[in-house]
Amino acid sequence: MVDDERVNLHVPEQIEVSYELAGVGSRFLAALIDTSIVAAITVALGGGAWFVRAWLTGASLVSFVTGLIVAGAAILLYIGYHMWGELARNGQPPGKAWTGLRVVSVDGGPVSVEQSAVRNILRLVDFLPVSYAIGLVSLLVTRRNQRLGDLAAATMVVKERLETLAPEVTPTVDRPPVQPLPPEVSEELLRSVRAGVRAVSREEERTIRRFLERRYELAPDARRRLATRLADTLRQRFPGIAPGQLANPETLLEIVIRALDERR
């Protein structure tokens, strides 16, 4: 199901994951930030090339070849920058991270190398004829706010907030008890979570509680996938937690709920 602002994706075990689609305004701001970063790097690269050209010779042929090299490097840098953000930063180049957006596959999963390559190479087409005109038209007329690169790569851009909607089920009598927090959860880490827990919305809290309540009824793959999505959404709220500090995403969810309960 797709509407103007939200897309609901059905995944195994009769679970529905709901994403809020990114609009033109937020995507434009993210693109402006990322383009500014790439432009700054390109200017530095071009300045270095100018010094090399001046050191070698001022001949027109050398200037022409230098210009081609800089232009080619700038294009590769632009594509590579976005691929790096989407693959190494879980769908979030800096511009999207700062504006709360994320690139995902249309099935709700992370983008693959092939998808990222396709959507970012086609950025060059989306820019045509001027000022991102083709990309803007595509964003306005497609149901999932997709530009041409998104359509070709089967990707979409969503807002960071993620809600997992699960049907009501009858509790099982053999549900394992909730395990205590593991030893790697230090008091310092708990303080870091307590300091940032106010940024967790009521909607996100309900989603986390719902997942923790029925996680033992999910298949292992679905449980791990949903826990990872929820934890990735929350991690940026807690800069005191190193990326690899909590290997199990469910641990972060448990700590967040404990911190929320302590506030009440």
C-alpha positions in Angstrom: 0.0 0.0 0.0 1.3 3.5 -0.9 -0.1 6.9 -0.2 1.1 10.4 -0.5 3.3 10.4 2.6 3.7 6.8 3.8 4.5 3.4 2.3 3.5 0.2 4.1 5.6 -2.9 3.3 4.6 -6.5 4.1 7.4 -8.7 5.2 7.3 -12.4 6.3 5.5 -13.5 9.5 2.5 -11.1 8.7 4.5 -8.1 9.9 3.9 -4.7 8.3 6.7 -2.1 8.3 5.6 1.5 7.7 7.9 4.2 6.3 7.2 7.8 5.8 8.3 8.9 2.4 10.7 11.8 2.0 9.2 14.8 0.2 10.8 17.2 -2.3 11.8 19.8 0.3 13.7 17.5 2.6 15.4 15.7 -0.3 16.4 19.1 -1.8 18.0 20.1 1.5 19.9 16.8 1.9 21.1 17.1 -1.7 22.2 20.7 -1.1 24.3 19.6 1.9 25.9 16.7 0.0 26.5 18.7 -3.1 28.2 21.5 -1.1 30.5 18.9 0.5 31.4 17.4 -2.8 31.8 20.9 -4.4 34.3 21.9 -1.6 36.3 18.8 -2.2 36.2 19.4 -6.0 37.4 23.0 -5.6 40.3 21.7 -3.5 41.1 19.1 -6.1 40.9 21.6 -8.9 43.2 24.0 -7.0 45.7 21.3 -6.7 45.5 20.4 -10.4 45.9 24.1 -11.3 49.2 24.3 -9.3 50.4 21.1 -11.0 49.5 22.5 -14.5 51.2 25.8 -13.7 54.3 23.9 -12.5 54.5 21.8 -15.7 53.6 24.3 -18.4 51.0 26.8 -19.5 50.5 25.1 -22.8 46.8 24.9 -24.0 47.0 21.2 -24.5 48.1 20.6 -20.9 45.4 22.9 -19.7 42.8 21.0 -21.7 44.0 17.6 -20.5 44.1 18.9 -16.9 40.5 20.1 -17.2 39.3 16.8 -18.5 41.0 15.0 -15.6 39.5 17.3 -13.0 36.0 17.0 -14.6 36.3 13.2 -14.7 37.5 13.1 -11.1 34.7 15.3 -10.0 32.1 13.0 -11.5 33.7 9.9 -10.0 33.9 11.7 -6.7 30.2 12.7 -6.8 29.1 9.1 -7.5 31.6 7.6 -5.1 30.6 9.9 -2.3 27.0 8.9 -2.5 27.7 5.2 -2.8 30.0 5.4 0.2 27.2 7.0 2.3 24.6 4.6 1.1 26.7 1.4 1.6 29.0 2.3 4.5 26.5 4.5 6.5 23.4 2.4 6.1 21.7 4.5 3.4 22.7 7.8 4.9 25.3 10.1 3.3 25.9 13.1 5.6 23.2 15.3 4.0 20.6 12.6 4.5 21.8 11.9 8.0 21.6 15.5 9.0 18.1 15.8 7.6 16.8 12.5 8.9 16.5 10.7 5.6 17.6 7.2 4.5 17.9 5.4 1.2 16.3 1.9 1.3 15.3 -0.7 -1.2 11.6 -0.7 -2.2 11.2 -3.9 -0.2 12.4 -2.0 2.9 15.8 -3.6 3.1 19.3 -1.9 2.8 20.5 -1.0 -0.7 22.9 -3.3 -2.5 26.1 -2.3 -4.3 24.4 -2.7 -7.6 21.4 -0.6 -6.6 23.6 2.1 -5.2 25.7 2.2 -8.4 22.6 2.4 -10.6 20.8 5.2 -8.7 24.0 7.3 -8.4 25.2 6.9 -12.0 21.7 8.0 -13.1 22.1 11.2 -11.0 23.8 12.6 -14.1 20.6 12.1 -16.1 18.4 13.5 -13.3 20.4 16.7 -13.4 19.4 17.3 -17.1 18.7 19.6 -18.7 19.4 22.1 -15.9 18.9 22.3 -12.1 17.8 18.7 -11.5 14.8 19.2 -13.8 14.2 15.6 -14.8 14.7 14.4 -11.3 12.3 16.9 -9.9 9.6 16.0 -12.4 10.0 12.3 -11.6 9.8 13.0 -7.8 6.5 14.9 -8.4 4.8 12.3 -10.6 5.8 9.0 -9.0 3.8 7.4 -6.2 6.9 6.8 -4.0 8.6 10.1 -4.7 11.2 8.4 -6.8 13.6 10.1 -9.2 14.8 8.2 -12.3 17.7 6.7 -10.4 15.4 5.3 -7.8 13.0 3.8 -10.4 15.9 2.1 -12.2 17.5 0.8 -9.0 14.2 -0.1 -7.2 15.0 2.2 -4.2 13.3 5.0 -2.4 14.1 7.7 0.2 12.3 7.6 3.5 12.2 9.6 6.7 14.2 8.2 9.6 11.2 7.4 11.8 10.2 3.8 11.4 7.1 2.1 12.7 6.7 -1.7 12.8 3.0 -2.6 12.9 2.4 -6.2 14.1 -1.0 -7.9 14.4 -2.2 -8.8 17.8 -1.4 -12.4 18.8 -2.2 -14.6 21.8 0.7 -14.8 24.2 2.3 -18.2 24.6 2.8 -19.7 28.0 6.3 -20.9 27.2 7.7 -17.5 26.4 11.3 -17.2 27.7 11.8 -14.6 30.5 13.5 -11.4 29.6 17.2 -11.8 30.1 19.3 -9.3 32.2 21.4 -6.8 30.4 24.8 -8.2 29.3 28.1 -7.3 31.1 29.1 -4.9 28.3 26.4 -2.5 29.4 28.3 -0.3 31.8 26.9 2.4 34.0 28.6 5.0 31.8 26.7 3.6 28.7 23.5 3.7 30.6 24.1 7.3 31.5 24.7 8.1 27.9 21.3 6.5 26.9 19.5 8.3 29.8 20.9 11.6 28.5 19.5 11.1 25.0 16.3 9.2 25.7 14.2 12.3 25.7 14.6 12.4 21.9 12.7 9.1 21.5 9.1 9.8 20.4 6.1 8.1 21.9 5.5 6.5 18.5 9.0 5.0 18.5 8.6 3.9 22.2 5.4 2.0 21.3 7.1 0.4 18.4 10.1 -0.8 20.5 7.8 -2.1 23.3 5.7 -4.0 20.8 8.7 -5.6 19.2 10.2 -6.6 22.6 6.9 -8.0 23.8 6.5 -10.4 20.8 10.1 -10.9 19.6 10.1 -14.5 20.8 7.2 -15.3 18.5 9.1 -14.2 15.4 11.3 -16.3 13.1 15.0 -15.6 13.8 15.6 -13.8 10.5 12.6 -11.6 10.9 13.5 -10.9 14.6 17.1 -9.9 13.7 16.0 -7.8 10.7 13.4 -5.8 12.6 15.7 -5.3 15.7 18.5 -4.0 13.5 16.2 -1.5 11.7 14.9 -0.2 15.0 18.3 0.0 16.6 19.8 1.8 13.5 17.0 4.3 13.7 17.8 5.1 17.4 21.7 5.0 17.4 22.1 8.6 16.2 20.3 9.8 19.3 23.0 8.4 21.5 26.5 9.7 20.2 28.1 8.2 23.4 27.6 4.7 22.0 30.3 3.6 19.7 29.1 1.9 16.4 30.4 -1.5 17.4 29.9 -1.3 21.1 26.6 -3.2 21.2 26.8 -6.2 18.8 23.2 -7.3 19.6 20.7 -4.6 18.4 18.1 -5.9 20.9 20.4 -4.8 23.8 20.1 -1.2 22.7 16.3 -1.5 22.6 16.2 -2.9 26.1 18.4 -0.2 27.4 16.3 2.5 25.8 13.1 1.1 27.4 14.8 0.8 30.8 15.8 4.4 30.6 12.3 5.5 29.6 10.8 3.6 32.5 13.3 5.2 34.9 12.1 8.6 33.8 8.6 7.8 34.9 
